[in-house]
Amino acid sequence: MSIKKSNYLNLFYDKEADVLYFSKGTPSASDISDETENEMVIRKNPHTKEVTGFTVLNFSKRSKETDKNIKLPIEVDFKQTAFI
């Protein structure tokens, strides 16, 4: 069973910029980005309006303030169960 690359959840932390990036599949230059009130950027497909990723600004500052869990606005639908 093969999983399409568009179904991967990619995670990248840029320490210098202190930004955490999440992306479903490979980010697209055509995605629409909207910044939220809580220093997050949500990326959406301009045609389907589906959320394709999000960015957490000032990630280390936010993680130090919480001491516990960081709640992110994401809903994941795991339809395929396979390990890579």
HTML snippet that shows the backbone in 3Dmol.js (N, CA, C, O; Angstrom):
<script src="https://3Dmol.org/build/3Dmol-min.js"></script>
<div id="view" style="width:600px;height:400px;position:relative"></div>
<script>
const pdb = `
ATOM      1  N   MET A   1       0.834  -1.160   0.000  1.00  0.00           N
ATOM      2  CA  MET A   1       0.000   0.000   0.000  1.00  0.00           C
ATOM      3  C   MET A   1       0.893   1.242   0.000  1.00  0.00           C
ATOM      4  O   MET A   1       1.837   1.337   0.785  1.00  0.00           O
ATOM      5  N   SER A   2       0.591   2.179  -0.876  1.00  0.00           N
ATOM      6  CA  SER A   2       1.396   3.382  -1.020  1.00  0.00           C
ATOM      7  C   SER A   2       0.597   4.609  -0.572  1.00  0.00           C
ATOM      8  O   SER A   2      -0.604   4.701  -0.827  1.00  0.00           O
ATOM      9  N   ILE A   3       1.265   5.538   0.089  1.00  0.00           N
ATOM     10  CA  ILE A   3       0.618   6.771   0.532  1.00  0.00           C
ATOM     11  C   ILE A   3       1.089   7.909  -0.367  1.00  0.00           C
ATOM     12  O   ILE A   3       2.288   8.078  -0.588  1.00  0.00           O
ATOM     13  N   LYS A   4       0.135   8.693  -0.885  1.00  0.00           N
ATOM     14  CA  LYS A   4       0.482   9.827  -1.733  1.00  0.00           C
ATOM     15  C   LYS A   4       1.212  10.884  -0.917  1.00  0.00           C
ATOM     16  O   LYS A   4       0.907  11.084   0.258  1.00  0.00           O
ATOM     17  N   LYS A   5       2.178  11.563  -1.537  1.00  0.00           N
ATOM     18  CA  LYS A   5       2.932  12.611  -0.842  1.00  0.00           C
ATOM     19  C   LYS A   5       2.024  13.730  -0.372  1.00  0.00           C
ATOM     20  O   LYS A   5       2.336  14.395   0.616  1.00  0.00           O
ATOM     21  N   SER A   6       0.900  13.959  -1.058  1.00  0.00           N
ATOM     22  CA  SER A   6      -0.016  15.021  -0.648  1.00  0.00           C
ATOM     23  C   SER A   6      -0.708  14.702   0.670  1.00  0.00           C
ATOM     24  O   SER A   6      -1.329  15.582   1.265  1.00  0.00           O
ATOM     25  N   ASN A   7      -0.611  13.456   1.138  1.00  0.00           N
ATOM     26  CA  ASN A   7      -1.234  13.068   2.405  1.00  0.00           C
ATOM     27  C   ASN A   7      -0.260  13.109   3.580  1.00  0.00           C
ATOM     28  O   ASN A   7      -0.663  12.851   4.714  1.00  0.00           O
ATOM     29  N   TYR A   8       0.995  13.424   3.340  1.00  0.00           N
ATOM     30  CA  TYR A   8       1.973  13.523   4.422  1.00  0.00           C
ATOM     31  C   TYR A   8       1.737  14.804   5.212  1.00  0.00           C
ATOM     32  O   TYR A   8       1.358  15.829   4.645  1.00  0.00           O
ATOM     33  N   LEU A   9       1.961  14.743   6.518  1.00  0.00           N
ATOM     34  CA  LEU A   9       1.940  15.939   7.351  1.00  0.00           C
ATOM     35  C   LEU A   9       3.389  16.314   7.609  1.00  0.00           C
ATOM     36  O   LEU A   9       4.104  15.602   8.314  1.00  0.00           O
ATOM     37  N   ASN A  10       3.815  17.417   7.048  1.00  0.00           N
ATOM     38  CA  ASN A  10       5.193  17.883   7.182  1.00  0.00           C
ATOM     39  C   ASN A  10       5.293  18.880   8.323  1.00  0.00           C
ATOM     40  O   ASN A  10       4.406  19.713   8.513  1.00  0.00           O
ATOM     41  N   LEU A  11       6.362  18.791   9.071  1.00  0.00           N
ATOM     42  CA  LEU A  11       6.609  19.659  10.213  1.00  0.00           C
ATOM     43  C   LEU A  11       8.033  20.173  10.105  1.00  0.00           C
ATOM     44  O   LEU A  11       8.961  19.397   9.876  1.00  0.00           O
ATOM     45  N   PHE A  12       8.214  21.494  10.270  1.00  0.00           N
ATOM     46  CA  PHE A  12       9.541  22.079  10.209  1.00  0.00           C
ATOM     47  C   PHE A  12       9.608  23.242  11.191  1.00  0.00           C
ATOM     48  O   PHE A  12       8.718  24.092  11.214  1.00  0.00           O
ATOM     49  N   TYR A  13      10.667  23.278  12.003  1.00  0.00           N
ATOM     50  CA  TYR A  13      10.875  24.389  12.923  1.00  0.00           C
ATOM     51  C   TYR A  13      12.084  25.183  12.472  1.00  0.00           C
ATOM     52  O   TYR A  13      13.172  24.628  12.317  1.00  0.00           O
ATOM     53  N   ASP A  14      11.901  26.484  12.258  1.00  0.00           N
ATOM     54  CA  ASP A  14      12.976  27.395  11.892  1.00  0.00           C
ATOM     55  C   ASP A  14      13.399  28.115  13.175  1.00  0.00           C
ATOM     56  O   ASP A  14      12.742  29.059  13.614  1.00  0.00           O
ATOM     57  N   LYS A  15      14.505  27.655  13.768  1.00  0.00           N
ATOM     58  CA  LYS A  15      14.944  28.184  15.059  1.00  0.00           C
ATOM     59  C   LYS A  15      15.302  29.670  14.969  1.00  0.00           C
ATOM     60  O   LYS A  15      14.973  30.445  15.867  1.00  0.00           O
ATOM     61  N   GLU A  16      15.970  30.063  13.893  1.00  0.00           N
ATOM     62  CA  GLU A  16      16.385  31.456  13.741  1.00  0.00           C
ATOM     63  C   GLU A  16      15.180  32.401  13.683  1.00  0.00           C
ATOM     64  O   GLU A  16      15.198  33.475  14.284  1.00  0.00           O
ATOM     65  N   ALA A  17      14.145  31.996  12.963  1.00  0.00           N
ATOM     66  CA  ALA A  17      12.939  32.825  12.850  1.00  0.00           C
ATOM     67  C   ALA A  17      11.938  32.538  13.964  1.00  0.00           C
ATOM     68  O   ALA A  17      10.973  33.281  14.141  1.00  0.00           O
ATOM     69  N   ASP A  18      12.168  31.452  14.722  1.00  0.00           N
ATOM     70  CA  ASP A  18      11.267  30.995  15.785  1.00  0.00           C
ATOM     71  C   ASP A  18       9.853  30.765  15.250  1.00  0.00           C
ATOM     72  O   ASP A  18       8.864  31.258  15.792  1.00  0.00           O
ATOM     73  N   VAL A  19       9.804  29.990  14.159  1.00  0.00           N
ATOM     74  CA  VAL A  19       8.539  29.710  13.491  1.00  0.00           C
ATOM     75  C   VAL A  19       8.401  28.206  13.288  1.00  0.00           C
ATOM     76  O   VAL A  19       9.341  27.539  12.855  1.00  0.00           O
ATOM     77  N   LEU A  20       7.223  27.680  13.604  1.00  0.00           N
ATOM     78  CA  LEU A  20       6.916  26.266  13.402  1.00  0.00           C
ATOM     79  C   LEU A  20       5.933  26.157  12.236  1.00  0.00           C
ATOM     80  O   LEU A  20       4.885  26.801  12.229  1.00  0.00           O
ATOM     81  N   TYR A  21       6.292  25.329  11.253  1.00  0.00           N
ATOM     82  CA  TYR A  21       5.467  25.157  10.056  1.00  0.00           C
ATOM     83  C   TYR A  21       4.866  23.754  10.024  1.00  0.00           C
ATOM     84  O   TYR A  21       5.571  22.769  10.245  1.00  0.00           O
ATOM     85  N   PHE A  22       3.576  23.663   9.752  1.00  0.00           N
ATOM     86  CA  PHE A  22       2.889  22.404   9.485  1.00  0.00           C
ATOM     87  C   PHE A  22       2.312  22.501   8.087  1.00  0.00           C
ATOM     88  O   PHE A  22       1.792  23.546   7.696  1.00  0.00           O
ATOM     89  N   SER A  23       2.401  21.429   7.343  1.00  0.00           N
ATOM     90  CA  SER A  23       1.861  21.440   5.995  1.00  0.00           C
ATOM     91  C   SER A  23       1.369  20.052   5.623  1.00  0.00           C
ATOM     92  O   SER A  23       2.033  19.055   5.903  1.00  0.00           O
ATOM     93  N   LYS A  24       0.218  19.992   4.999  1.00  0.00           N
ATOM     94  CA  LYS A  24      -0.276  18.730   4.462  1.00  0.00           C
ATOM     95  C   LYS A  24       0.285  18.626   3.048  1.00  0.00           C
ATOM     96  O   LYS A  24      -0.102  19.384   2.160  1.00  0.00           O
ATOM     97  N   GLY A  25       1.192  17.689   2.851  1.00  0.00           N
ATOM     98  CA  GLY A  25       1.851  17.572   1.554  1.00  0.00           C
ATOM     99  C   GLY A  25       2.836  18.700   1.342  1.00  0.00           C
ATOM    100  O   GLY A  25       3.271  19.344   2.296  1.00  0.00           O
ATOM    101  N   THR A  26       3.183  18.937   0.100  1.00  0.00           N
ATOM    102  CA  THR A  26       4.118  20.003  -0.255  1.00  0.00           C
ATOM    103  C   THR A  26       3.367  21.329  -0.363  1.00  0.00           C
ATOM    104  O   THR A  26       2.364  21.406  -1.072  1.00  0.00           O
ATOM    105  N   PRO A  27       3.835  22.380   0.328  1.00  0.00           N
ATOM    106  CA  PRO A  27       3.156  23.676   0.237  1.00  0.00           C
ATOM    107  C   PRO A  27       3.108  24.177  -1.205  1.00  0.00           C
ATOM    108  O   PRO A  27       4.025  23.939  -1.991  1.00  0.00           O
ATOM    109  N   SER A  28       2.029  24.870  -1.534  1.00  0.00           N
ATOM    110  CA  SER A  28       1.846  25.405  -2.875  1.00  0.00           C
ATOM    111  C   SER A  28       1.916  26.927  -2.842  1.00  0.00           C
ATOM    112  O   SER A  28       1.381  27.562  -1.933  1.00  0.00           O
ATOM    113  N   ALA A  29       2.573  27.501  -3.827  1.00  0.00           N
ATOM    114  CA  ALA A  29       2.682  28.960  -3.911  1.00  0.00           C
ATOM    115  C   ALA A  29       1.319  29.609  -4.135  1.00  0.00           C
ATOM    116  O   ALA A  29       1.153  30.798  -3.864  1.00  0.00           O
ATOM    117  N   SER A  30       0.350  28.851  -4.623  1.00  0.00           N
ATOM    118  CA  SER A  30      -0.971  29.418  -4.894  1.00  0.00           C
ATOM    119  C   SER A  30      -1.878  29.429  -3.660  1.00  0.00           C
ATOM    120  O   SER A  30      -2.980  29.976  -3.718  1.00  0.00           O
ATOM    121  N   ASP A  31      -1.438  28.839  -2.550  1.00  0.00           N
ATOM    122  CA  ASP A  31      -2.259  28.823  -1.334  1.00  0.00           C
ATOM    123  C   ASP A  31      -2.514  30.238  -0.838  1.00  0.00           C
ATOM    124  O   ASP A  31      -1.691  31.135  -1.019  1.00  0.00           O
ATOM    125  N   ILE A  32      -3.660  30.419  -0.216  1.00  0.00           N
ATOM    126  CA  ILE A  32      -4.037  31.699   0.387  1.00  0.00           C
ATOM    127  C   ILE A  32      -3.636  31.648   1.856  1.00  0.00           C
ATOM    128  O   ILE A  32      -3.895  30.651   2.531  1.00  0.00           O
ATOM    129  N   SER A  33      -3.010  32.707   2.360  1.00  0.00           N
ATOM    130  CA  SER A  33      -2.580  32.767   3.760  1.00  0.00           C
ATOM    131  C   SER A  33      -3.359  33.834   4.505  1.00  0.00           C
ATOM    132  O   SER A  33      -3.501  34.959   4.028  1.00  0.00           O
ATOM    133  N   ASP A  34      -3.866  33.473   5.684  1.00  0.00           N
ATOM    134  CA  ASP A  34      -4.581  34.408   6.550  1.00  0.00           C
ATOM    135  C   ASP A  34      -3.959  34.365   7.931  1.00  0.00           C
ATOM    136  O   ASP A  34      -3.861  33.298   8.537  1.00  0.00           O
ATOM    137  N   GLU A  35      -3.529  35.542   8.443  1.00  0.00           N
ATOM    138  CA  GLU A  35      -2.967  35.595   9.788  1.00  0.00           C
ATOM    139  C   GLU A  35      -4.096  35.746  10.802  1.00  0.00           C
ATOM    140  O   GLU A  35      -5.013  36.544  10.610  1.00  0.00           O
ATOM    141  N   THR A  36      -4.019  34.978  11.873  1.00  0.00           N
ATOM    142  CA  THR A  36      -5.043  35.034  12.916  1.00  0.00           C
ATOM    143  C   THR A  36      -4.628  36.024  13.999  1.00  0.00           C
ATOM    144  O   THR A  36      -3.520  36.562  13.967  1.00  0.00           O
ATOM    145  N   GLU A  37      -5.518  36.260  14.951  1.00  0.00           N
ATOM    146  CA  GLU A  37      -5.230  37.188  16.048  1.00  0.00           C
ATOM    147  C   GLU A  37      -4.172  36.662  16.997  1.00  0.00           C
ATOM    148  O   GLU A  37      -3.543  37.446  17.707  1.00  0.00           O
ATOM    149  N   ASN A  38      -3.957  35.346  17.029  1.00  0.00           N
ATOM    150  CA  ASN A  38      -3.022  34.754  17.995  1.00  0.00           C
ATOM    151  C   ASN A  38      -1.697  34.340  17.355  1.00  0.00           C
ATOM    152  O   ASN A  38      -1.128  33.308  17.712  1.00  0.00           O
ATOM    153  N   GLU A  39      -1.211  35.139  16.416  1.00  0.00           N
ATOM    154  CA  GLU A  39       0.097  34.942  15.784  1.00  0.00           C
ATOM    155  C   GLU A  39       0.233  33.598  15.081  1.00  0.00           C
ATOM    156  O   GLU A  39       1.249  32.915  15.206  1.00  0.00           O
ATOM    157  N   MET A  40      -0.792  33.237  14.351  1.00  0.00           N
ATOM    158  CA  MET A  40      -0.738  32.034  13.531  1.00  0.00           C
ATOM    159  C   MET A  40      -1.145  32.411  12.119  1.00  0.00           C
ATOM    160  O   MET A  40      -1.898  33.362  11.906  1.00  0.00           O
ATOM    161  N   VAL A  41      -0.639  31.657  11.162  1.00  0.00           N
ATOM    162  CA  VAL A  41      -1.004  31.852   9.764  1.00  0.00           C
ATOM    163  C   VAL A  41      -1.616  30.549   9.269  1.00  0.00           C
ATOM    164  O   VAL A  41      -1.003  29.487   9.375  1.00  0.00           O
ATOM    165  N   ILE A  42      -2.822  30.635   8.732  1.00  0.00           N
ATOM    166  CA  ILE A  42      -3.527  29.476   8.195  1.00  0.00           C
ATOM    167  C   ILE A  42      -3.437  29.551   6.672  1.00  0.00           C
ATOM    168  O   ILE A  42      -3.736  30.584   6.072  1.00  0.00           O
ATOM    169  N   ARG A  43      -3.017  28.436   6.053  1.00  0.00           N
ATOM    170  CA  ARG A  43      -2.924  28.382   4.589  1.00  0.00           C
ATOM    171  C   ARG A  43      -4.042  27.507   4.045  1.00  0.00           C
ATOM    172  O   ARG A  43      -4.318  26.428   4.569  1.00  0.00           O
ATOM    173  N   LYS A  44      -4.691  27.999   2.969  1.00  0.00           N
ATOM    174  CA  LYS A  44      -5.809  27.270   2.360  1.00  0.00           C
ATOM    175  C   LYS A  44      -5.625  27.171   0.853  1.00  0.00           C
ATOM    176  O   LYS A  44      -5.004  28.026   0.221  1.00  0.00           O
ATOM    177  N   ASN A  45      -6.180  26.108   0.303  1.00  0.00           N
ATOM    178  CA  ASN A  45      -6.233  25.949  -1.145  1.00  0.00           C
ATOM    179  C   ASN A  45      -7.247  26.968  -1.659  1.00  0.00           C
ATOM    180  O   ASN A  45      -8.371  27.002  -1.157  1.00  0.00           O
ATOM    181  N   PRO A  46      -6.891  27.802  -2.645  1.00  0.00           N
ATOM    182  CA  PRO A  46      -7.800  28.855  -3.111  1.00  0.00           C
ATOM    183  C   PRO A  46      -9.050  28.320  -3.815  1.00  0.00           C
ATOM    184  O   PRO A  46     -10.056  29.024  -3.903  1.00  0.00           O
ATOM    185  N   HIS A  47      -8.998  27.102  -4.310  1.00  0.00           N
ATOM    186  CA  HIS A  47     -10.140  26.540  -5.031  1.00  0.00           C
ATOM    187  C   HIS A  47     -11.077  25.754  -4.122  1.00  0.00           C
ATOM    188  O   HIS A  47     -12.295  25.918  -4.195  1.00  0.00           O
ATOM    189  N   THR A  48     -10.515  24.898  -3.263  1.00  0.00           N
ATOM    190  CA  THR A  48     -11.337  24.041  -2.404  1.00  0.00           C
ATOM    191  C   THR A  48     -11.584  24.646  -1.026  1.00  0.00           C
ATOM    192  O   THR A  48     -12.465  24.188  -0.299  1.00  0.00           O
ATOM    193  N   LYS A  49     -10.813  25.674  -0.660  1.00  0.00           N
ATOM    194  CA  LYS A  49     -10.852  26.301   0.670  1.00  0.00           C
ATOM    195  C   LYS A  49     -10.415  25.350   1.778  1.00  0.00           C
ATOM    196  O   LYS A  49     -10.593  25.653   2.958  1.00  0.00           O
ATOM    197  N   GLU A  50      -9.844  24.203   1.410  1.00  0.00           N
ATOM    198  CA  GLU A  50      -9.341  23.234   2.380  1.00  0.00           C
ATOM    199  C   GLU A  50      -8.063  23.769   3.031  1.00  0.00           C
ATOM    200  O   GLU A  50      -7.202  24.320   2.345  1.00  0.00           O
ATOM    201  N   VAL A  51      -7.938  23.610   4.346  1.00  0.00           N
ATOM    202  CA  VAL A  51      -6.719  24.019   5.044  1.00  0.00           C
ATOM    203  C   VAL A  51      -5.597  23.087   4.625  1.00  0.00           C
ATOM    204  O   VAL A  51      -5.717  21.867   4.739  1.00  0.00           O
ATOM    205  N   THR A  52      -4.502  23.666   4.137  1.00  0.00           N
ATOM    206  CA  THR A  52      -3.361  22.881   3.673  1.00  0.00           C
ATOM    207  C   THR A  52      -2.183  22.974   4.632  1.00  0.00           C
ATOM    208  O   THR A  52      -1.223  22.213   4.512  1.00  0.00           O
ATOM    209  N   GLY A  53      -2.251  23.900   5.580  1.00  0.00           N
ATOM    210  CA  GLY A  53      -1.171  24.024   6.541  1.00  0.00           C
ATOM    211  C   GLY A  53      -1.363  25.231   7.439  1.00  0.00           C
ATOM    212  O   GLY A  53      -2.283  26.029   7.258  1.00  0.00           O
ATOM    213  N   PHE A  54      -0.475  25.341   8.409  1.00  0.00           N
ATOM    214  CA  PHE A  54      -0.491  26.508   9.274  1.00  0.00           C
ATOM    215  C   PHE A  54       0.902  26.754   9.816  1.00  0.00           C
ATOM    216  O   PHE A  54       1.753  25.864   9.822  1.00  0.00           O
ATOM    217  N   THR A  55       1.116  27.967  10.268  1.00  0.00           N
ATOM    218  CA  THR A  55       2.399  28.416  10.776  1.00  0.00           C
ATOM    219  C   THR A  55       2.179  29.016  12.159  1.00  0.00           C
ATOM    220  O   THR A  55       1.256  29.808  12.354  1.00  0.00           O
ATOM    221  N   VAL A  56       3.019  28.645  13.118  1.00  0.00           N
ATOM    222  CA  VAL A  56       2.948  29.192  14.475  1.00  0.00           C
ATOM    223  C   VAL A  56       4.123  30.153  14.639  1.00  0.00           C
ATOM    224  O   VAL A  56       5.279  29.730  14.667  1.00  0.00           O
ATOM    225  N   LEU A  57       3.822  31.443  14.747  1.00  0.00           N
ATOM    226  CA  LEU A  57       4.853  32.466  14.933  1.00  0.00           C
ATOM    227  C   LEU A  57       5.268  32.520  16.401  1.00  0.00           C
ATOM    228  O   LEU A  57       4.463  32.216  17.282  1.00  0.00           O
ATOM    229  N   ASN A  58       6.502  32.899  16.671  1.00  0.00           N
ATOM    230  CA  ASN A  58       7.028  33.009  18.039  1.00  0.00           C
ATOM    231  C   ASN A  58       6.792  31.719  18.825  1.00  0.00           C
ATOM    232  O   ASN A  58       6.318  31.749  19.961  1.00  0.00           O
ATOM    233  N   PHE A  59       7.125  30.598  18.209  1.00  0.00           N
ATOM    234  CA  PHE A  59       6.809  29.290  18.781  1.00  0.00           C
ATOM    235  C   PHE A  59       7.458  29.044  20.146  1.00  0.00           C
ATOM    236  O   PHE A  59       6.777  28.587  21.065  1.00  0.00           O
ATOM    237  N   SER A  60       8.749  29.331  20.304  1.00  0.00           N
ATOM    238  CA  SER A  60       9.407  29.028  21.583  1.00  0.00           C
ATOM    239  C   SER A  60       8.830  29.874  22.718  1.00  0.00           C
ATOM    240  O   SER A  60       8.689  29.391  23.841  1.00  0.00           O
ATOM    241  N   LYS A  61       8.501  31.116  22.435  1.00  0.00           N
ATOM    242  CA  LYS A  61       7.879  31.977  23.442  1.00  0.00           C
ATOM    243  C   LYS A  61       6.538  31.398  23.863  1.00  0.00           C
ATOM    244  O   LYS A  61       6.223  31.364  25.053  1.00  0.00           O
ATOM    245  N   ARG A  62       5.755  30.948  22.909  1.00  0.00           N
ATOM    246  CA  ARG A  62       4.437  30.381  23.209  1.00  0.00           C
ATOM    247  C   ARG A  62       4.570  29.086  23.997  1.00  0.00           C
ATOM    248  O   ARG A  62       3.798  28.847  24.926  1.00  0.00           O
ATOM    249  N   SER A  63       5.538  28.247  23.638  1.00  0.00           N
ATOM    250  CA  SER A  63       5.681  26.964  24.320  1.00  0.00           C
ATOM    251  C   SER A  63       6.182  27.140  25.753  1.00  0.00           C
ATOM    252  O   SER A  63       5.826  26.348  26.625  1.00  0.00           O
ATOM    253  N   LYS A  64       6.990  28.148  26.011  1.00  0.00           N
ATOM    254  CA  LYS A  64       7.478  28.406  27.373  1.00  0.00           C
ATOM    255  C   LYS A  64       6.371  28.938  28.270  1.00  0.00           C
ATOM    256  O   LYS A  64       6.353  28.667  29.471  1.00  0.00           O
ATOM    257  N   GLU A  65       5.451  29.694  27.687  1.00  0.00           N
ATOM    258  CA  GLU A  65       4.368  30.289  28.459  1.00  0.00           C
ATOM    259  C   GLU A  65       3.349  29.265  28.925  1.00  0.00           C
ATOM    260  O   GLU A  65       2.683  29.481  29.938  1.00  0.00           O
ATOM    261  N   THR A  66       3.211  28.166  28.218  1.00  0.00           N
ATOM    262  CA  THR A  66       2.135  27.226  28.517  1.00  0.00           C
ATOM    263  C   THR A  66       2.515  26.143  29.515  1.00  0.00           C
ATOM    264  O   THR A  66       1.649  25.658  30.243  1.00  0.00           O
ATOM    265  N   ASP A  67       3.775  25.750  29.571  1.00  0.00           N
ATOM    266  CA  ASP A  67       4.254  24.686  30.455  1.00  0.00           C
ATOM    267  C   ASP A  67       3.684  23.312  30.130  1.00  0.00           C
ATOM    268  O   ASP A  67       4.271  22.303  30.523  1.00  0.00           O
ATOM    269  N   LYS A  68       2.592  23.243  29.445  1.00  0.00           N
ATOM    270  CA  LYS A  68       1.966  21.952  29.165  1.00  0.00           C
ATOM    271  C   LYS A  68       1.776  21.783  27.669  1.00  0.00           C
ATOM    272  O   LYS A  68       2.742  21.779  26.906  1.00  0.00           O
ATOM    273  N   ASN A  69       0.552  21.648  27.266  1.00  0.00           N
ATOM    274  CA  ASN A  69       0.228  21.425  25.859  1.00  0.00           C
ATOM    275  C   ASN A  69      -0.012  22.731  25.134  1.00  0.00           C
ATOM    276  O   ASN A  69      -0.509  23.701  25.707  1.00  0.00           O
ATOM    277  N   ILE A  70       0.344  22.736  23.884  1.00  0.00           N
ATOM    278  CA  ILE A  70       0.037  23.867  23.022  1.00  0.00           C
ATOM    279  C   ILE A  70      -1.126  23.432  22.147  1.00  0.00           C
ATOM    280  O   ILE A  70      -1.022  22.448  21.414  1.00  0.00           O
ATOM    281  N   LYS A  71      -2.219  24.150  22.217  1.00  0.00           N
ATOM    282  CA  LYS A  71      -3.396  23.793  21.439  1.00  0.00           C
ATOM    283  C   LYS A  71      -3.338  24.498  20.093  1.00  0.00           C
ATOM    284  O   LYS A  71      -3.209  25.720  20.016  1.00  0.00           O
ATOM    285  N   LEU A  72      -3.435  23.718  19.056  1.00  0.00           N
ATOM    286  CA  LEU A  72      -3.372  24.244  17.704  1.00  0.00           C
ATOM    287  C   LEU A  72      -4.713  24.042  17.012  1.00  0.00           C
ATOM    288  O   LEU A  72      -5.380  23.033  17.243  1.00  0.00           O
ATOM    289  N   PRO A  73      -5.115  24.980  16.174  1.00  0.00           N
ATOM    290  CA  PRO A  73      -6.405  24.858  15.487  1.00  0.00           C
ATOM    291  C   PRO A  73      -6.304  23.938  14.275  1.00  0.00           C
ATOM    292  O   PRO A  73      -6.204  24.398  13.138  1.00  0.00           O
ATOM    293  N   ILE A  74      -6.333  22.638  14.533  1.00  0.00           N
ATOM    294  CA  ILE A  74      -6.213  21.698  13.422  1.00  0.00           C
ATOM    295  C   ILE A  74      -7.124  20.503  13.665  1.00  0.00           C
ATOM    296  O   ILE A  74      -7.268  20.026  14.791  1.00  0.00           O
ATOM    297  N   GLU A  75      -7.720  20.045  12.612  1.00  0.00           N
ATOM    298  CA  GLU A  75      -8.524  18.833  12.654  1.00  0.00           C
ATOM    299  C   GLU A  75      -7.929  17.887  11.635  1.00  0.00           C
ATOM    300  O   GLU A  75      -7.720  18.263  10.482  1.00  0.00           O
ATOM    301  N   VAL A  76      -7.657  16.671  12.047  1.00  0.00           N
ATOM    302  CA  VAL A  76      -7.004  15.707  11.166  1.00  0.00           C
ATOM    303  C   VAL A  76      -7.957  14.555  10.910  1.00  0.00           C
ATOM    304  O   VAL A  76      -8.579  14.029  11.833  1.00  0.00           O
ATOM    305  N   ASP A  77      -8.062  14.175   9.664  1.00  0.00           N
ATOM    306  CA  ASP A  77      -8.898  13.044   9.271  1.00  0.00           C
ATOM    307  C   ASP A  77      -7.977  11.961   8.750  1.00  0.00           C
ATOM    308  O   ASP A  77      -7.509  12.043   7.615  1.00  0.00           O
ATOM    309  N   PHE A  78      -7.709  10.947   9.559  1.00  0.00           N
ATOM    310  CA  PHE A  78      -6.834   9.860   9.164  1.00  0.00           C
ATOM    311  C   PHE A  78      -7.678   8.774   8.504  1.00  0.00           C
ATOM    312  O   PHE A  78      -8.304   7.962   9.184  1.00  0.00           O
ATOM    313  N   LYS A  79      -7.687   8.769   7.192  1.00  0.00           N
ATOM    314  CA  LYS A  79      -8.498   7.804   6.457  1.00  0.00           C
ATOM    315  C   LYS A  79      -7.702   6.553   6.111  1.00  0.00           C
ATOM    316  O   LYS A  79      -8.283   5.480   5.952  1.00  0.00           O
ATOM    317  N   GLN A  80      -6.408   6.671   5.993  1.00  0.00           N
ATOM    318  CA  GLN A  80      -5.588   5.527   5.599  1.00  0.00           C
ATOM    319  C   GLN A  80      -4.700   5.147   6.770  1.00  0.00           C
ATOM    320  O   GLN A  80      -4.059   6.011   7.368  1.00  0.00           O
ATOM    321  N   THR A  81      -4.657   3.901   7.095  1.00  0.00           N
ATOM    322  CA  THR A  81      -3.829   3.454   8.190  1.00  0.00           C
ATOM    323  C   THR A  81      -2.701   2.592   7.666  1.00  0.00           C
ATOM    324  O   THR A  81      -2.878   1.400   7.415  1.00  0.00           O
ATOM    325  N   ALA A  82      -1.544   3.204   7.502  1.00  0.00           N
ATOM    326  CA  ALA A  82      -0.370   2.486   7.032  1.00  0.00           C
ATOM    327  C   ALA A  82       0.860   3.139   7.651  1.00  0.00           C
ATOM    328  O   ALA A  82       0.878   4.349   7.881  1.00  0.00           O
ATOM    329  N   PHE A  83       1.850   2.365   7.910  1.00  0.00           N
ATOM    330  CA  PHE A  83       3.083   2.895   8.461  1.00  0.00           C
ATOM    331  C   PHE A  83       4.152   2.875   7.374  1.00  0.00           C
ATOM    332  O   PHE A  83       4.241   1.950   6.567  1.00  0.00           O
ATOM    333  N   ILE A  84       4.944   3.915   7.389  1.00  0.00           N
ATOM    334  CA  ILE A  84       5.994   4.052   6.367  1.00  0.00           C
ATOM    335  C   ILE A  84       7.311   3.655   6.951  1.00  0.00           C
ATOM    336  O   ILE A  84       8.330   3.696   6.261  1.00  0.00           O
TER     337      ILE A  84
END
`;
const viewer = $3Dmol.createViewer("view");
viewer.addModel(pdb, "pdb");
viewer.setStyle({}, {cartoon: {color: "spectrum"}});
viewer.zoomTo();
viewer.render();
</script>
